[in-house]
Amino acid sequence: MIKREIVRRVINRSGLSRLQSKTAVETILKTMKSALERGERIELRGFGVFEVRTRKTRIGRNPRTGEVVQIPSRTTVRFQPGKAMRSI
């Protein structure tokens, strides 16, 4: 599903105009992105939890040469589905 399809479903279920629905969806996504950039946890009951975690530095291999490479630590967004989502 892409953002355009989400906007269409918001239009159909809410009766809002296309512009209002698009603005609502984009506002929600921008708000979630900025919260994650600040390191905040987003919990949507019945859906799941988004949170930023730091991955440790680790050793990897270049698949072409077999050379050992150190992969630096970095932050990543993790999603953990809620109970309702796990039962799908």
Backbone bond lengths (Angstrom), bond angles and torsions (degrees), N, CA, C in turn:
res aa  C-N    CA-C-N  psi(-1)  N-CA   C-N-CA  omega(-1)  CA-C   N-CA-C  phi
1 M - - - 1.444 - - 1.528 107.92 -
2 I 1.317 115.28 136.30 1.456 120.38 179.20 1.529 109.59 -109.76
3 K 1.328 115.47 169.92 1.473 120.61 -175.15 1.530 110.99 -57.82
4 R 1.306 118.30 -38.20 1.466 122.10 -179.54 1.529 110.82 -59.74
5 E 1.333 116.96 -39.80 1.468 120.73 179.06 1.529 110.90 -68.53
6 I 1.317 116.79 -36.96 1.466 120.39 177.16 1.523 109.36 -63.30
7 V 1.328 117.02 -43.87 1.467 121.00 178.55 1.524 109.92 -60.24
8 R 1.334 117.81 -43.98 1.477 121.29 178.51 1.521 111.58 -58.59
9 R 1.330 116.18 -42.46 1.467 119.20 -179.65 1.528 111.77 -68.16
10 V 1.328 117.00 -35.61 1.468 120.40 175.67 1.523 109.54 -63.84
11 I 1.327 117.67 -41.78 1.467 121.98 177.73 1.523 109.83 -59.37
12 N 1.334 116.75 -48.76 1.466 121.08 -176.96 1.522 113.22 -65.47
13 R 1.320 117.69 -37.87 1.466 120.73 -175.83 1.520 113.66 -86.13
14 S 1.326 117.05 -29.24 1.464 118.76 -173.60 1.517 113.67 -102.70
15 G 1.313 117.26 -24.06 1.455 119.68 -176.23 1.524 113.09 80.82
16 L 1.329 117.24 7.53 1.459 121.04 177.11 1.528 109.37 -73.99
17 S 1.319 116.21 161.22 1.463 120.09 176.83 1.536 109.13 -71.53
18 R 1.324 115.04 167.63 1.469 119.70 179.07 1.530 110.70 -61.01
19 L 1.323 116.88 -43.47 1.466 120.91 -179.27 1.525 111.00 -64.62
20 Q 1.323 117.35 -43.57 1.462 120.51 179.12 1.526 111.27 -64.21
21 S 1.328 116.24 -41.84 1.467 120.54 -179.83 1.524 110.99 -66.07
22 K 1.325 116.87 -43.36 1.458 120.66 179.35 1.522 110.15 -63.37
23 T 1.331 116.63 -42.31 1.462 120.99 178.88 1.525 110.64 -62.81
24 A 1.332 117.06 -41.99 1.465 121.03 -179.74 1.524 111.13 -62.84
25 V 1.321 116.94 -47.34 1.471 120.83 -179.19 1.526 110.24 -63.79
26 E 1.329 117.59 -45.85 1.463 120.39 -179.54 1.524 111.79 -64.93
27 T 1.326 117.22 -36.53 1.465 121.00 178.05 1.519 110.74 -64.47
28 I 1.316 117.19 -43.73 1.470 120.90 178.83 1.520 110.44 -61.61
29 L 1.328 116.68 -46.60 1.464 120.12 -178.26 1.529 111.85 -65.84
30 K 1.334 117.75 -41.24 1.462 120.75 178.26 1.521 111.11 -65.42
31 T 1.325 116.27 -38.97 1.465 120.59 178.81 1.520 110.69 -64.35
32 M 1.327 116.82 -42.83 1.465 120.68 178.40 1.529 110.26 -63.99
33 K 1.330 116.87 -43.67 1.468 120.55 -179.45 1.527 111.27 -61.94
34 S 1.333 116.98 -44.80 1.462 118.98 -178.64 1.525 111.20 -68.15
35 A 1.330 117.93 -34.88 1.467 120.32 176.81 1.527 110.31 -64.54
36 L 1.319 117.41 -42.47 1.465 120.75 178.76 1.527 110.86 -66.59
37 E 1.328 117.61 -36.53 1.467 120.62 177.50 1.527 111.05 -62.84
38 R 1.332 116.90 -31.19 1.466 121.35 177.58 1.529 111.55 -83.14
39 G 1.332 117.50 -2.39 1.456 121.57 178.44 1.519 113.83 85.23
40 E 1.325 117.10 13.76 1.460 120.96 -179.94 1.521 111.27 -79.63
41 R 1.304 115.60 154.78 1.462 123.51 178.15 1.525 107.86 -95.31
42 I 1.335 117.62 135.49 1.462 121.96 179.14 1.522 107.53 -113.49
43 E 1.318 116.48 118.22 1.460 121.59 -179.66 1.524 108.76 -116.23
44 L 1.335 115.88 119.12 1.459 122.43 177.06 1.525 107.15 -113.00
45 R 1.325 115.90 102.55 1.473 120.76 -175.92 1.524 110.84 -53.84
46 G 1.309 116.08 134.73 1.454 121.78 -179.46 1.521 113.68 81.32
47 F 1.328 117.67 -11.62 1.461 120.81 -179.79 1.513 110.94 -112.67
48 G 1.339 117.22 -60.89 1.445 119.83 179.00 1.513 112.40 162.11
49 V 1.329 114.67 -171.75 1.460 122.23 -176.45 1.526 109.37 -126.43
50 F 1.337 115.43 132.14 1.460 122.54 172.55 1.512 106.82 -107.43
51 E 1.321 117.49 132.96 1.454 120.04 176.15 1.524 110.35 -150.29
52 V 1.326 114.54 155.52 1.460 121.32 179.88 1.520 107.84 -94.56
53 R 1.328 115.68 129.33 1.461 121.18 177.91 1.518 109.01 -127.27
54 T 1.318 114.92 153.38 1.460 120.36 177.48 1.524 108.87 -99.13
55 R 1.319 115.66 127.22 1.461 120.56 175.27 1.517 108.22 -87.87
56 K 1.309 116.65 137.75 1.460 121.88 -178.70 1.527 111.03 -71.50
57 T 1.330 114.74 158.69 1.456 120.60 172.18 1.523 107.90 -65.09
58 R 1.320 116.61 138.43 1.460 119.03 -178.44 1.531 110.08 -146.11
59 I 1.300 114.45 169.26 1.463 121.44 -179.40 1.529 108.42 -100.07
60 G 1.333 116.37 134.22 1.452 122.16 176.93 1.518 109.50 -130.44
61 R 1.317 115.94 -178.30 1.466 121.46 178.70 1.511 110.21 -130.72
62 N 1.325 114.55 140.66 1.450 120.41 172.77 1.532 105.83 -74.34
63 P 1.342 118.90 118.75 1.472 120.09 -175.87 1.529 113.98 -64.90
64 R 1.307 118.78 -24.18 1.469 120.74 -179.23 1.516 112.12 -80.34
65 T 1.334 115.83 -43.51 1.462 119.12 -173.92 1.524 112.96 -104.18
66 G 1.319 117.49 -18.43 1.454 120.39 -176.75 1.524 112.49 79.91
67 E 1.331 116.77 2.91 1.449 122.18 -179.09 1.536 110.47 -67.09
68 V 1.338 115.65 138.35 1.464 121.35 177.43 1.524 108.50 -76.36
69 V 1.339 115.17 131.47 1.459 121.19 -177.26 1.528 108.57 -129.43
70 Q 1.326 116.62 137.77 1.455 119.77 176.17 1.527 108.22 -88.04
71 I 1.342 116.06 125.17 1.460 122.01 179.14 1.526 107.06 -96.43
72 P 1.332 118.23 120.55 1.467 120.64 -176.40 1.529 112.12 -69.94
73 S 1.328 115.88 159.52 1.461 119.90 176.74 1.523 108.61 -68.58
74 R 1.336 115.35 153.62 1.461 120.16 178.71 1.518 108.86 -158.08
75 T 1.309 114.80 165.38 1.461 118.98 177.69 1.515 109.14 -96.94
76 T 1.316 116.24 149.30 1.442 122.38 -179.67 1.525 109.08 -145.71
77 V 1.314 117.08 153.96 1.459 121.63 178.20 1.517 107.85 -93.08
78 R 1.324 115.50 130.27 1.461 121.66 178.28 1.514 108.98 -113.37
79 F 1.310 117.05 144.17 1.460 122.80 175.60 1.511 108.25 -119.92
80 Q 1.319 115.77 129.16 1.456 120.80 175.98 1.524 106.87 -119.15
81 P 1.330 118.26 114.58 1.465 119.93 -177.29 1.527 112.30 -66.44
82 G 1.335 115.06 148.11 1.458 121.15 176.05 1.525 110.76 -78.45
83 K 1.330 115.96 176.63 1.467 120.14 -177.92 1.515 112.64 -57.95
84 A 1.317 117.34 -42.84 1.474 120.61 -179.43 1.523 111.52 -63.40
85 M 1.318 117.23 -35.71 1.471 120.79 -179.84 1.523 111.25 -75.03
86 R 1.313 117.84 -33.24 1.464 120.26 -179.26 1.514 112.16 -68.09
87 S 1.321 117.32 -23.74 1.459 119.76 -177.24 1.524 112.75 -84.16
88 I 1.340 117.50 -0.87 1.478 120.55 -179.93 1.510 110.03 -74.64
